[in-house]
């Protein structure tokens, strides 16, 4: 944790032990001030230096002054009987000072706050391709919330949900973002000091495109491939195919100019069908993309998984590439991978995750540990950004509110890790979402990238084991506690949380019925399976109603189909063959 304290010093200068102790004393003073005035705990992120100087005052004047001795984006906010004074390094620092002042109550505590970010880039990536595409209104509301936490970048992850002019056959029923909508969002973000960045996967995760006959010849494996005992359709473009390159080049030429950012994320993760023997084609493909006129003078972001497994490629990276190292478990090797990137002299960001997908209620403790590990690695090895990723794998069923604590924690840890590792997310975000986010801990058996309590809803052919009935009861108790915290709220977030709780309760009932028999779905007595089928029907119908309030209609059929197929599996005593592949179709929700 030493490097976290190092980065509390102006302009990240290395600290000696004496200086580190001084920062520790200042942190203690901040905690003492919060203890004396609990309203200061509402600040998110928690500032690095906060001193309480008196009682509460009414602020009716704000004076502004530039102070270039402060780090970039930094400010000093003084509140006393004369009003509020802001000394800011730049316009962004002034904006952040005003945000901090807006989070304080009125009358306002007399304080001196001196603050600046650890990391220049503090970003969130929202998956808008796995079924759920938010409405403009809901997305703007999220942007407002992110801006209040000093997030300064938002990425929208596209596979097929941008309305490319010549490709209506892939997006016609997906409710995609239009070019005009992206430009509107770009302006909306810039007005709030947020950079909107294009994120278009340009090699793998192309299954929505490659299932179409006119594109199938561009696939690395046109006939599909086997993965984890299941048969999948093609997902990866062939980097040796000139038509595939021209296809991606045309997408980027249309997408990138809609954004004013000088950054573009081109993905490049998980090209499942690319064999080690062809790994040189991976880096050649990257070079060709980076040399496109639309990318040549921009900072190009790429995911770090392939580079981590083939470190010899690092020396061949294009000069304008920044590596975004991702991993979503508490024990992800951020330190080792960031160290390797630093040793190779490559710019990099760290990318933890919200731990919300394939969980319904989240994995808050895992998210916190994952994010702390990422922040520590960035500080220790010269990372310049953190990108909190929020995926929607397999139906994007998790309520939006479940991801909110992770957004806040990522914002806080990338702003000042030393003062935010223990931030109270229940105060900063939603107490019920935080409470429910640890339901997954009821079982000792944990699985990566999902909650073990609901895995069998997504893979009903899996045998339920390594979970006990006592643990299922403990999960039910945790849910009841979260519902108690929720109280009698009737807002949309509360309704989505109740739906998610009921869905997890169904999973617990399913698991208990299996454990009382042979562990498989087929072993559950038919009358119990019929009851579970009724629950799945109700869950699916409520899912539709909730979805339509904040998300566009495109993708709903595919997302709901998980519950429809689950109901069919309960009635039949087993899932359809090769579940869950072929992938769910976005237009009708039926398998291809």
N, C-alpha and C positions, 0 to 999 in steps of 0.2 A: 504493500500500500504506500511505500515511500514516494513513488512517483506521483501519486495523487496529491500528496502534500506539496511536492515540488511545483506542481502546476497551479498552486494557489498563489504563487508569487507573481508580481507583475511581469508580463511578457514571457512567462514560463522560464525565468532564469533559474538555474540550479540553486538549491537551498543547502546551506550548511545546517548543522544540528541546531545552532543557536537561533537561526532564522526560522527553522521549522517549529521550534518551541514558541516563538512569537506568534506564528500563525495559529498554533494550538491554543494559545491564550486568547486570541481574538475569537476563535471558534467557541471557546468556553464562554466568552462574553456574550456572543450571539445566543447561545443556549440559555444563559441566565436571563437575557432580555425576553426570550420567548416564554420562559417560566413565569416571569413577572407579568407578562401580557400575552395570554393565549392567542389573541387575534393575530400575532405575528406568525403563528404556525400556519396561517392561511396562505402565506407567501409560497408560490411555486413558480420557479425553483426557489429554494432557500438561498439567500445571498451569502457570499463568502465572508463578508465583514458587516456586522450589524451591532450598533451600540445604542442602547436606550439612554436618552439624555434628559428626560423630564416627563411630565404628564401629557395628557392629550390636548391637542390644539385644533382650532378650526383653520383650515387652509383656504385662504381666499385669494392668494397671489402666488404665482410661480415665476421665478426668475431663471434665466438660462444663460450659461456661459460655456464656451469651449475650453477644454483642458487637454492639450495634446500629450501631457505626461501620463494620462490614463491609457491602458491598453485598448486596442481596437474594440469597438462595440461596448466599451466600458463607461461607467458613470459613477458619480457620487451624488447621492440624494440626501439633502439635509432638511429636516422638518423641525421647525421651532416656532416661537411666538411671532416671528416675522413672516411666516408662511413657508413655502417650499422653495428650495434652491437646487437647481440641477447643474452640475458640472459634468459635461459629457465629452468623450473623445471625438465624437462625430455625430451625425444625424441619427444613426442607428442607436448609438448609446443613449441619446436623448429620448428616443422612442421607448427604449427599454426602461429608462427611469420613470417615464410616464406610466408604463404598464405596472411597474412596481407600486407606484403611488396609487394607482387605481385599485390595487388589491388590498390596500390598507383601509380600515374602517374610518368613518367620520363620526365624531372628532378623531383626528389622526394622532397616533402616538408620536411623540417627539423622538426622532431617531436620526442617526447618521448611518447610511448604508453605502458601502463602496463595493462595486461589483463589476465583473466582466466574465466572459466565458472561457472555459478551458479549451473548448474545441470551436474552431471557426464555423464548422458546418454542423448543424443540429437538425436532423431530418427525420421524416416519417415517410414510409412507402406504403401505399394502400393498394392492395390487389383488387383491381376492378375488372378482372377477366374470369375469375372462377365464379361464374353465375351472377354474383351480386354486383350490379352497377348502381351506385347511389344517385338519387335525384340531385339536381343542381342545388336545391334548397338545403338538403341534408349535408351535402359536401361543403357548402359555404358555412354552415353552422359549425362543422368540424374545423374548418380553416380558422374561424374566429377563435375557437377554443385553443387550437395549437398556437396561434399567434400570441395568446395571452400567456402562454408558458415559454415564450421566447424561442420557439421552434422557428427556424429560418429557411427551411426547405421542405417541399412536399413533392413526392414522386408518385405518379399514377402508373401502375404496372399494367401494360397493355400486352395482350397476345392478339386478340381479334376484335376488341371492343372500341376501336377507333374507326370512324366511318370512312375508310379508304375508298376513293372514288370508283375504282374499277373492281371492287371486291364486295359488292352487296351480298353475294351468295354466302359469304362467311359471317356477315354481321347483321343480316336483315332482321332477324328475330332476337338480337342480343341487346337492343336499346343502346347503341354505342354513343360515345361522345362525338359530336360533330366538330369540325374545325372551328366554327364560330363559338361553340361552347368552350373549347379549350382556350381560345383567345380571351374570352370573357373571364374564365378562371385565372388565366395568367395575370390579367390586369387586377382582378380582385386580390390575388396573392401579393402582387407587387405593392399595392396600396397598404399592405400590412407587413411589409418587409419580409415577405416569404418568396422564395424562388421556386417557381413551378418547373419541374424537370421531366422531360420525356423519358420513359422507361419502356422500351420495346424489345422483347426478346428476339434475337436475330439468328439463332441457330437451333437450339432445342426448344421444347415445349411448343412445338408448332402443330400439335395434333389437330387442332380445329381447322387448320389450313389443309393439312395433308390427307385428311379424310375425304376431301373433295377430289373427284376424278381428275379434274384439270390440273391439280397441283401434285398428284401422287407421284409422278415421275421425278419430282425434285427431292423425294425422300431418300435418306440414306438406306433405309430398309423398307421399300414400298409395300412389302407383304406383311409387315409387322415383325414383332420379336417377342421372345419369352422373357418374363421378368418375375422373379419370386414365385415361380410356379404358375403364373398366369400369362395368357396371351394378350399382348397389347397391339394396338394399331401403331403405325409409324408416328414418331414424335420429333425426329431430328432431320433438318435439311442436310443435303449432301454437300459438304464444303468443296468438293471437286467438280460440282455441276455448275457450269456457267449460268444456266437458267435460274438456279437457286440464288446465285449472287445478284443477278439483275433484278430478281423479285424483291429481295431484301433492300437493295439500293433504291428501288422505286418507292417502297414503304417509307424509308427514312427521308427521302426527298420530299415526300408529302407531309409527313408528321412533324419533323423537326422545326420547320419555319413557323409553325403555330406557336412556338414557345420563344420567349425572349432570352431565356437562359443560355449561357455559353457552355452548359454541360448537357450530356446525353448519356443515358444508361442503355447499353446494348445487350445486356444479359450475358449470354454465353454459358449459362450453367446447365448442368445435368444433360448433356447430349448423350443419352443412354446408349444409343446404337453405335457411337464412335468408338472403335476398338483402339487399344494402345498402339497398335501398329500404324495407325493413321493419325497419331497425335500431332505430327508436324503440320498436318492440314488445318488443325485447329488454330495454330498461331498464324499460319499463312492467311486464313480467312479473316482473322482479326486485323492483320495488316492491310488487307484489301479494303475492309470496312473503314478503318481509320484514315485511309487515303482518299475516301470519297470527298468531293467538294463540300458536302453538307456537314462533314465531321472533321475535316482536315485541321481546322483552326479552333476546334472545340476541345474541352476536356472530356475524354471518353471514359465512362465508368464500366467496369466489367466485374462480374462475380468471381470470387477467388477459389472456388472449389477445385476446378481442374488444375489451376496453377499450384495449389497446395499439394496435389497428388503427383504433379509433374514439375517439380521446382526448377528443373533444367530449362524450362521455358521462360523463366523470369528474365534471363539475360536478353531474350529476343523480343520483349514487349515493345510495342510502339511507344514513342516518347510521350505521346499525349494521353496515355492510359493511366488511370488511377484504379487500383484494385480494391474492391469492396468485399472484405473477408466476412463471410456469414457463417453462423452456427447458432443453434437454438436450444441447446441443453446447458445445464449449469456447468458441466465439465467440458464444454467445447474448448479445444486448445487454442484460444485466441492468443495467448502469450507466445507460444511457439511459432504460430503462423505469422503473427505480427513481427516477431523477431527476425524471421527469415526474410520477410519483405523489406524490413529496414536494412538488413545486411546487404540485400541486393540493390539498395538505393531506390526502391520503388515507392511512390506515394500511395498511401492506403487509408481507407476508412474501416471502421468496425461496424458490423451489422448484426446486432442481436434481434430477437423476435418477441412479439407480444405473447407467445405461447397460448394463443386463443383458439387456433384452428384445430379441428377434430377433437374438441374438448367440450364444447357447448358452454361451459362455465369458466374456462381458463385454467391456468396453472401459475398463480401469482408468485408463489415462492420460487419456482423454477425461473420465471421471468426476471425476478430481482437478481438472483444469483448470476444468471446469464448476462444481464446488463452490467452488473458490477465487474464481472470478468472482462467484458468487452471494453468498458471504460478504462480499467486498469491497464490493459494491453495497449490501448491508444496512447495513454499518458506515458507509459514506459518506453514505447518504441516510436514515438513521433507521429502517430496518426493524427490526421487533421479533421476528421469528421466521424460522426456516428449516425447511422441510418437504422431507425427502428422499423423493422419490417412486419407487416400485418397481412398474412396470407389467408386465402379462402379455400384451401384444399377440400375437395369432396363435398361441395354443396354450399360452402360459406354459410353455415348454419348459426355460428356464434353471434349473439346480439352485439351490436356496435359498442354498447356500454361496457362489455367485457374487456375490450381492448383499451379503454380509456385510461385505466391505471398504468398500463405499459407506456402509452404515449407520454403521460406525465412523468413517469420515472425516467424514460429515455431523455426527455427534455431536461430534467433536473440533473441527471448524472453527466450529461454532455455539457451542461452549463458550469457546474462546480461539483465534482465528485466528492470532495472532502466534506462538504456540508449537507449532502443529500443522500448518502447511503442509507440513512435511517429515516428519511422523510415519511411522514404519516400520509399514506395514499388515501386512506379513508377520509381524511380531512380535505385533501387536495382534489379528490375526484368524487367517487360514489361509494359510500360505506357498504352498501349491500353487495355491489359488484366485487369489492375487495374481499368481503367475507366469503362470498360464494366461490371466489377464485381459488380457494384452497380446499374445496371439497375433494379434489383428486387425491389429497394426501391421506385420505381415510384408509387406503390400501398401501401396504408396504411394497408390493410389486408395482414397479413403474415401467412405463414404456416410452421410448423417445417419440417426440413429435405428435403426441396424442395423450389423451387420458385413458388409462387402463380400464376405467369404469365404463367407458362408452365404446371402446374399440369394437366390440362385437355387434354394435349397431351398424357400423360401417363395413365390417367383415363378418357377417352372420355365420359364415362357414367355419369361423375360428372356434376352437374349443375354449371354453371359459375355465381357467385354472389359475393357480397362484393367487386366488382371491378367496377369502373366507366369508361365511355368512355374517360373522361378527363384524367384519370390515364393511360389508354392505349396510349393516345397521348403523355403523359409525358414519357412513356417508349420508344416510338418511338424516341422522341427527345434525350433521353439518349443514345440510340443506335447510332443515327446519330453523336452525340458527340464522342463516342468511335470510330466510323469509321473514323471521321476526324482525331483523334489522330493516327489511323492506317496509314493514308496517302496512299501513293502509294507503300507500301511494298508488295513484291511478294514472300516472304519466306513462308515456309510451315506453321509456326505458324500463319502468317497473313491470309493465305488461310483457315485455320481451324477456325479462329475467324470470318471471313466473312461468312463461312457456318453456324456457330452457330448463328450469328446475323440474317441470313435469316430464320433459323429455329424458332427463337423466334418471328420474324416478322410474320411468319405463325401462331404461337400460338396467337399473338395479333389480327390478322385478324379473326381467329376462335372465339376468345372471343368476339370481337365486333359484329360479326354476331349473336352470341347467345344472347348478351345483347339487340340487336335490335329486338329480337323475344321473345321466352319464356325461354331462358337461357339454353336450352338443345341442343344437337347436332341435334336431330330429328326436332327441330323447325326451323332450318336454311333452307332457300329456296334451292331447288335442284340445281339451276344454281350456287349458291354460293358454295354449297358443292362440285360441280364438279370442280370449280376453286381451292378450297382447296385441292381436290384430286390430281390435277395436281401439285400443290406445293409440296405435300407430295412425289409424285413420283420423282420429281427433287431432293428434299432433300435426299431421299434414294439413288439415283444414285451417287450424289456427295459424300455422306457418304462413299460409297464403295471405290471410288477413293482415298479419303484422308486416309482412314483406312489402305490401303495396303502400304502406304509409310513408316509407322512407327510401325505397329502392324502385328502380325502373322495372317494368314487367319482363323485359328480356332476361332470360336465365332462370326465372322462377320455376318454369316447368321442370328443368333439369334438377334444380335444388329440391323441389318437392318430391321428385321421383325417387329419391333415396327412401323416403318414408312409404311411398306407394309400393316400391319393390320389397321393402322390409315387411309390409303387411302381407304381400303375396307370399313371402317366404314363411311367415308364421302359419298361414293357412295351408301351405303346401308341405310344411315340415322340413324345408330346406331352401336355400337360395337358388336362383337361376344359375345355369352353368357359367363358369368363368367370371363370376361376380368379382369386382364391379366393372370389369371390362367386357366388351368394348365400351369405350367411354360414353357417358350419357350425352345424348344429343341436345343441343341448346334450343332447338326449335320446337320439338314436340315432347321432349322428356323421355322418349323411347330409345332403347338401345339401337345402335346402328347394325 
